Amino acid sequence: MLYADISNSIARQIREQVLKPGDRLPSVRLLCQEHGISMNTAKRVFIELEAQSLIESKPQSGYFVSQLPYQRLPLPEVSKPSPISQDNEPEALISRVYATRGKPGLTHLSMGAPSTEMLPLAKLNKEIIQATRRLSSSGTAYEEVPGNEDLRRMIAARSLSWGGKLKESDIITTTGGINALFFCMMAVSKPGDTIAMESPCYPGSLQLARSLGLKVLELPTHPVTGVEIDALKKVIKKIDVCLLVPNFNTPLGSCMPDEHKKEVVALLAKHGIPLIEDDIYGDLYFGTQRPKCCKTFDEAGNVLLCSSFSKTIAPGYRVGWVAPGRYREKVLKLKLVHMLSSPALVHEAIASFLRNGRYDNHLRKLRATLLQNYLHYIDAIASWFPADTKVSRPQGGLAIWVECNKKVNTTELFETALKNKISIAPGRMFTLQDQFENCIRLSLGVLFSEKVDQKLKLLGKLLT
Amino acid sequence: MLYADISNSIARQIREQVLKPGDRLPSVRLLCQEHGISMNTAKRVFIELEAQSLIESKPQSGYFVSQLPYQRLPLPEVSKPSPISQDNEPEALISRVYATRGKPGLTHLSMGAPSTEMLPLAKLNKEIIQATRRLSSSGTAYEEVPGNEDLRRMIAARSLSWGGKLKESDIITTTGGINALFFCMMAVSKPGDTIAMESPCYPGSLQLARSLGLKVLELPTHPVTGVEIDALKKVIKKIDVCLLVPNFNTPLGSCMPDEHKKEVVALLAKHGIPLIEDDIYGDLYFGTQRPKCCKTFDEAGNVLLCSSFSKTIAPGYRVGWVAPGRYREKVLKLKLVHMLSSPALVHEAIASFLRNGRYDNHLRKLRATLLQNYLHYIDAIASWFPADTKVSRPQGGLAIWVECNKKVNTTELFETALKNKISIAPGRMFTLQDQFENCIRLSLGVLFSEKVDQKLKLLGKLLT
């Protein structure tokens, strides 16, 4: 057993509050015996948990679940969406929130991507210049339909990190992540079909499904372990497609345990229901090990794995990809018909960024930044938000989910916050049902600072 | 009356073979009297027609329709598609042809875009470098939903050239031209609707419509004046949407006269049928005057005008746009849901290319190249192809349409040609019906050369 597996399962118990602040952890010696690991491996488990501020050591006494204030904030409950599609799209709200995008003078806590200072701008600019020289037509010609060959090769090589065995030919590049989801929905569904998704869920996926005439069935979702498999089983006969974000989805930041992923993949394959897996946040883990994908357990080619570099390198470049399993031909045709070609120059720049080994270095820094950012944010929430606030424990990704007192209406709060130069993402955005009106998604994409702390303090006041 | 209007109408008579090779044109003096124009204006009419090799002067005798060999080749007839949707998509053929895209060693006469040597690569590379410096986030951040402001402003400013009155806010940028057509089809139709198009027609539009579950009704189309209005009137009650490429469409290269555009716009508005206008070739006129658009005559906001820079500056950049008239809000939402943002860097580069006044210079050169190219190609066709070959007289754009003897099957010819290192676009690609099997589209995007001449000679032999 890997130390990362052990630290992950202890971390999960802490996040789920099975282990509570102040609880004592087993000793290093006991851990060795229980799991049959070496002293060094056991020590790495504790170092890993300490790095995430989940545990703290006391001299001569061992390790304890840390007493940091936020450890005492309760987790949001498992969501309980209606088992019937409601498709009540919060269109006006979403437009309101998106209209604040990039507006100067605001603190963009609604942002869904890392801010510019977290991105490797100087290196990317060099890659762009080199790409204009390297591509025979300086990127002015159409690419071949499957997309940049080097990029597909690098993505295939990286699939080892999540236990995948992708080949270059399994992959089709797309113009951003949403474009990949679009191709997948088009490939495996038709208008009137029902698609199951987590609840709460990325508004873009909800809107995309609605735009294609699909009915959305929202699934009860645990803030730490993701979609509830029993709930999925109950509706399995009612759905035609399933879309999941198993790793660090927005807004919850949950991560499905491997055994859940495996079970869901088998369940859906058994019922002939294609799984669209959005792994756009998979590389942004706070721990030391990259989580597996559902695709890792996909024997039947039933999983269409989508991802992009929008949340890790450059949102505005529009570089995404899909490994569509047995739907490859369909997706390839859809790309030809709907896009012809992706923007060649920026795709080559990202390919080269990966080829030069810059991605891993960059990710290491970005993950450390996001983890520190998360610890600051959650600390500020514990300090400034009302005592009855519940908060998610993301294990990676870019979001914190805050559940306020039932009396709070965050759609109204959005307007008040905006007057105070803060942009937040109200909970109602993340569902097609009348729920989450007392929730907020905060972005970890904005670097924590004195100013952000003050804005969170202000937000806390508006909540009381 | 402008000299360009007069020269256009004479040019049309020559292309339609109302005026035949050797026919004498009216004298300069008569032209002045007939149209109430000055001698200088009348002279410009003849200079313009001579520049297009349509007429030639004989000393002391005046101007005559030129006797060049190709003037004697007959025009293809008005197409006669079935008035019932057939939706018999030539999927395998299209895949075969697209698979040859960019393959080295081939003469790419199937290409639908200008080749690299016709594009302003060095200037674009400079624009790209400057864009990385100019954009505050070096193009890594998402754009605002409507797209690059400068680009929209420049497109609006250029609308004067076709008698348009677009404002920046009327325009939404898209990730290439196909992406604009997609947004428009999504905005104005639903699965099961019927869309009318020219026949023959751009395969991308046919496939896009099919992909969205639309039935395609192909309209009889004249090789010089475009869609037959009477035919459109006959089916007006059967259609929900109309998509036209009024200026230099592919594969025919026809151009609807202004009065036809006006009439079609009024007809469709009267019946509440939205018109999607694809003007992607509008800037590539062989004459001296940019043709108007249907949008020029659109009072009701019923025309959704689409275009891109893929056929003029950089196919691989994916920079397109749409002026959706009264469907603006719908298209804006579709862009948000399906794309989030276009690739910021390349859009900024094109914006700057326009801002710096480089586009007009480039277009002037490109148009001259394409006209010369056309004259060479059509000359080679007249020299090498069988005597019963019919050929279009494009007035701009990137294509020549060749109609061979009924016995020829160009789908089979494609394979034979490919063995001889030539890629052609067989006629069957341009329809969903069983027609045009004896036709070929040749690309003007490949610079004519001794080698191309030899390949056309070879193709001519394969046709006999």
Interface residues (C-beta under 8 A of the other chain):
Chain A: E91 I94 S95 Y98 R101 G102 A113 T116 L119 L121 L124 N125 I128 I129 T132 R133 S136 S137 S138 G139 T140 A141 Y142 E143 E144 V145 T175 G176 I178 N179 F182 M186 K190 P191 G204 Q207 L208 S211 G213 I313 A314 P315 G316 Y317 R318 K333 L334 L336 V337 H338 M339 L340 S341 S342 P343 A344 L345 V346
Chain B: E91 I94 S95 Y98 A99 R101 G102 A113 T116 L119 L121 L124 N125 I128 I129 T132 R133 S136 S137 S138 G139 T140 A141 Y142 E143 E144 V145 T175 G176 I178 N179 F182 M186 K190 P191 G204 Q207 L208 S211 G213 I313 A314 P315 G316 Y317 R318 K333 L334 L336 V337 H338 M339 L340 S341 S342 P343 A344 L345 V346
